[in-house]
Amino acid sequence: MSKIDEKIRVGITQGDCNGISNEVIIKTLMDARIYEICTPILYGSSKVASYHRKVMDVVDFNFNTIKSASEAHSKRANLVNCYDKEVKIEMGKSSQVAGELSVVAMEVAVEDLKKNNIDVLVTAPINKYSIQSQNFNYPGHTEFLADNSKLE
């Protein structure tokens, strides 16, 4: 298969695990038409995704958990597990761990973008307050991406 015939590999960052991001992502990826036009690759936590699937009572959808975007299956919803720690999810609440997970997902996704393991990057909503830390002092993810996604 030539590069022209390949589907676009769309990286998606998980966003704030205490917000609506995961619900929107899961509902979107449940539509089989997505896999006709692209290969979706979610960057985040398989534990967080599993929690949201259970809360939403989704039984007919699963992520293909992978270690790298290069392992993505073109006809499945793929998830690069960037964060394996336990995460306490408190919907609608700001938390340091939710911010940390958002940053880790963006960092891993940006590295894959630089390595051409994904073609484009879509970011789910983050909490601009919980994401702030010693390692992340940008107003939001737009500024982070502008500063960190320059191809080398």
Buried (B, 14 or more C-beta within 10 A) or exposed (E): EEEEEEBEBBBBBBBBBBBBBBBBBBEEBEEEEBBEEBBBBBBBBBBBBBBBBEEBEBEEEEBBBBEEBBEBEEEBBBBBBBBEEEBEBEEEEBBEBBBBBBBBBBBBBBBBBBEEBBBEBBBBBBBBEBBBEEEBEBEEBEEBBEEBBEEE
